[in-house]
Amino acid sequence: MSLFDLPGILATGFIGLIIPFLFIITLIVFFHELGHYLAGRWCGVRITTFSIGFGPELFGVNDKHGTRWRFALIPLGGYVKFLGDLNAASQPDEEGSSRLTPDKRAVSFPAQSLWKRAVIVAAGPAASFILAIMIFSATVYTYGRVVIIPRVDAVLAESAAEEGGLKAGDVVLSIDGSNIESFSDLQRVVALSPGVPLALEVDRLGEIVRLEVTPRLKSVTSPLGTQRVGQLGVSVSRDPASIEIKREGLFSSIAWGCIETWRVVDGTVRYLAGLFAGRTTADQLSGPVGIAKMSGEAAKLGFGALLMLAALMSASIGFINLLPIPMLDGGHLAFYLYEAIRGKALNATAMEWSFRVGFGLVVALTLFTLYLDIVR
């Protein structure tokens, strides 16, 4: 490589990584914040800012309602700021609110009833889930879905499957009582259950056999990178008769989109539970660099793959935002629950310290995931 090659390499990297990354982040952030915005408008709250990104403004425009729509320098999130908010995290500005005229105070966020504030906050994660459902549903409705019969083609020697008694030709019917329709269903459950004994029902030449198998933690390389997941040590049947393309109607596609979104949330919960229990490792977490890399790899597979990644991330972000961490939507909802139970809001000093702790946690997690990205 010569010095003259460097601009071309940088341009290729920008197009291949940064543009897909910005597309996914902007799409997810826009829909999430749009949920807050629309709920706020519906509740009659004045919105001062709708920002994609943080930091200095790159460009923006004011609408007829007095909202500043802006794109900022740091594209790692966004926010909707309501009248009466102290900052982008929607911390109440008690001093500023006290100086508002009665008319303006009436349309400020802190002046709203408890249920209105809760609806506005919850609308962000709800919009994230809706985006995921829309993408999953549209994909299934347009292309159908591939269903591979969960038939075991081969069992690796000395694997978890062999140890548990699985044999070639077995068709997995259920795991822990949940029906298994396709091989991808089997993979999904097993990947999220390393070290967890699973109760399997299999069809073995017409006979129902019950087995207990414990997946082992393995490193798997995919187009989106290396992941450590649970594995049984079985291979999928390559018989064309085992593969079916199922076409879905509009309503069944929407239902499937809801199911897929729930599966992402369930997978996130299982991963976090496994993380705290020591069954899974933190090296599966991704920060900005890891997400950019996954975005670039997904873009190579096509626009559909990029949208599917956006759906997966949107569903995960919707759930994570519901965690009771100050600064996140779940933290605000926790404050409102406290207010509903006690009949009064948390005092200003306690709330300020809560936001500081929440900010520290978010920064620490961001730096930790960035460190993992760099190590990878």
N, C-alpha and C positions, 0 to 999 in steps of 0.2 A: 504494500500500500504506500502511495506517495502522498505528500501534503496536498496535491491537487485533487486527490480522491476524497479528502475529508468533507468538503461541502456536500458532495453527493451522498456520502454515508449518513451525514447528519440529517439531510433532507429525507432520506429513506426512513431513518429512525423516527422522524417527526410524523411523517405520513402513516407509517406502519404502527406506531404506538400511541403518540400523543393525540392524534385526531380520533381514533376509536375510543380512547380513554375519555376525552372531552365529550364525545357524543354520549357515552353511557352515563357519565356523571351528570351532565347537563339535563338529560332526559329524566333521570331519577330524581334529582334535586328539584327540577321544575314541577314535576307532578306532586311531590311531597309538599312543597311550599304552596302549590296551587290549592291543595286541600285546606290548608290554614287560611289562605286568602279568601276562597269562596265561602267558607264557613263564617269567617269574619264579616264579609259583606252581608251574608244572610242574617247575621245577628245585629247588623247596624253599627259595627265598630269601624272607626276611621283607620285606614291603613296608610302609613307614611312611606314605607319602603318595601319593595319586593326585590330581593337581591339574589342573583346567582353568583356565588363566590363571596369571599371575604376580602377585606382590605380596601386599598384605593380603587376608586371607580375607573373603569376603562371607558365605558360609554353608557348612556342611559337616556330615558325620556320620561316626562311627566304626563300622566293621563288626566282626564277631565275630573276625576274624583280626588286629585291631589296626591296620588301615589307615584312615587319615583320607582320606575322599573329600571334596574341597573345590572350590568355585568361588572364584576370586580376582578382584581388581579389574581387572587388565590382561588382556583376553581375546586376547592375541596369541601363543598357544602353550599349552604345558602340560608337565607332567613327571610321571614316576613316580620316587619316591625310595625306594631300597632301604636296608636296614640296612647301615651301613658307608659310605654316601655322605656326602661333605662338603657338597654343595650340589645344586641342581636339575640341574646339568650332569653329575651322577654322577662328580665328581672324587673319588678315593679319600680317605677320612678315616683316614689311618694312625694318627694319635694317638688318635682316638676308638675305632678298632677295637682298639687295644692294651689299652684299658680294659674291653672286653667280657668277659663270662664265657665259658668255653669253649663252653657250649651256644649262647649267642647268636652267638658268633663263627662257629660252624659254619653258621648260617643267614644270615650276612652276605654281601653281594655280593662283596667282595674275596676272600673265602675260597673261592669257587667255582672249579672247574677252568676252564681256558682255554676249552674248548669250550662249557661252560654259559654263561659270560659272553658269548661271541660269539653264541650262540643268542638270549640275552635281548636283546642290543643289536640284532641283525639283525631281530628279530621286529617292531620298530616300523615300519621301511620296508616289510616284508612285509605288515603289516596295512594300510598305506596303499594298496599295490597291490591287495590283496584287496577293499578298499572300492570302488576304481575299477572293478574287474572286476565286482563285484556290481551296481553301478549301471548300467554299460553293458549287462551281460547282461540285467538285468531290463527295461530299456527296450526292447531289441531283441525280447525274448521277448513283451512285452506289446503293443507297437505295430508290430513289424516294422521294416524299414529301407527307406528310400527309395533306390533305385538309378537314377541318371540316366546313360544311355549317354554316354560321353565323346566325343560328337560335336561338332565345331566348327560353330557356326551362322554366325558371322561373324568376320572378322579385321580388327582396327583398322588404319587406315593408319599407316605409319611405326612400327609396334609391333615388339616382339621377335619375335612370331609371324610377322609379314610378312617380317621380316629373315631368319628361319630357314627360310622356305619353307612354312609351314603354310597350308592353304587351307580355305575353307568346305566342309563336308561330310566332312572328314577325321575318322576315328575313331581316337583314340589307343589303341594296344594295350599299349604298355609304355614305361617311362622307365628308362634305365640298366639294362635287363634285368629290371626288376620289373614284373609285370603290373599294368595299370590297369583296374579293373573299372568304376569310375564316375567321373563328372565331379568328385566331391568328392575322390577319390583324386588326380586330376590337380591340383586346386587345392592340396591338402595338400603335395604334393611341390614344386610350383612356388613356393608361398608361403615355404617354408623354404630356397629355393635362389637368392636374388638374386645375380646376377653369376657363377653357376656354370653352365658349359655342360652341357646335358642331352641325352643321346642318346635320341631318340624313334623308335619304330616306329609308323607309322600305316597304317590301311587306307584307301586312296584308290580308291574305285570297284572294290574287289576286288583291287587291287594293293598289295603291301607296300612302303612307301616309308620309308627311313631318313633322319632329319633331325637336325641339331644346333641347339638353340635355347637362348639364354641369357636367363633372366628378368631383368627390370629392377626395381629397387627403387621401389615406389610407395606412396603413402599411401592407405589404404582406410578408409572410414567404415562401421562396422557398429553394430548395436544395443548392442554392448559397448564402443564407443568407436572412436577412430582408431588404426589399426595401420599400420606400415610393413612391407610384405611384397613378395615377388617376384611379378611378374605377366608373363604372356605377351601380353595384349592380345587375348583371344578371348572370345566370348560363348557361353553354353550353348544347346543346341538347345531350342526351346520346343514342339517337336512332342510331343503327349501320348503318342505311341507310344514315345518315348524314355524315358518314366518308368515305373518298375515298383516296386511295394511287395512286398518279399520277406519272407515269414513264415519264422521260424526255430523249430526245436524247442528243447528244453531244453539238450541238450548242444551243439548248434551255436550257441546263444545264448551259452553260457559260453565257447566257443571264440572267438566274435566279441568278447566282452568282453575276453578276453586279448589279442586282436589290437589292439583299440582302445587298451588300456592300453599296449601296447608302442609303438604309434604315437605316443602322447603322450610317452613316454620318449625315443623316437627324435627326435621334434621338438624336445624340450628339448636333447638333445645337439647336434643340428644348429644350433640357435640359438646355444648357447654357443660352438660351434666357429666359427660365422660371426662372432660377437662378437669373439673373439680374432683372427680373420683380417681383421677390418675390413669384412666383407661386410654385416653387420647392425649396427644401432645400439642403444645401451643404453636409448634412450627407450621401448623396449617393455617394460622391467621395470616391475613394479607393486608398490607398497607397500600399507600398510593402507588408505589413502584410495582408491587405485585399485581395490583388491579390493572395498572397500565399494561403490564406484560400479558395478563390474561386477555385483556381487551384486544391487544394486537394479534394474539394467537387466534382468538375467536373471529376477528375480521378476516384472517386468512381463509377461514372455513366458509365465509360468506356472511351476507347481511343478516340472514336468518339466525345464524349462530350468535352473532353480536346481540341481536334482540333477545335471544334466549338467555344470554348471560345477564343482560339488563334486567330481565324478569326475575332471575334468581337473586340478583343483588337487591332489587327493589323489595322483594318479599323479606329478605334477611334484614335489610335496613328498617323496614316497617316494624319488624319484631324488636330489633335492638333498640329502636327509639321508644319502645314501650317499657323498657327496663327502668326501674325506679331510681334513676341516677339524676341528681340535679343538673340542670342545663339541657337534658334530654326531655322529650315530651312526657315520658313516663315519670320523670321527677316532678314535673308540674302537676300531673294527675295525682301523684302521691301527696303533694301539698294540698290539693283540693279535697282529697279524701280525708286528710287530717282536719281541714276546715269544716267539712260536712259533719264529722264525728264530734269535734270539739265545739262547733258553733262559732268559731273565730279563726282567722288566718294565723299562720305562724308569724311570730314577731319579726320585725325587719332585721334585727341583728342575727338571729338564727338563720333566717333565709339567706342573708348575705354570706355567712360562713358556709352554708350548704352549697351555694353556687361556687364558692371558691374551691371547696372540696371536689365538687363535680367537675369543675374546669381542670383541676389537677389530675383527676382520673382520666379525663378525655385526652389531655396532653400526654400523660404517661403511656396510655394505650397506643396513641398515634406514634410516639417515639419508639415504643417496643416493636410495633409491627413494621415500622420503617427499618429498624435494626434487623429484624428477621428477613425482610426483603433484600437488604444489602448482603447479608450472610448467604442467602440463597443465590 
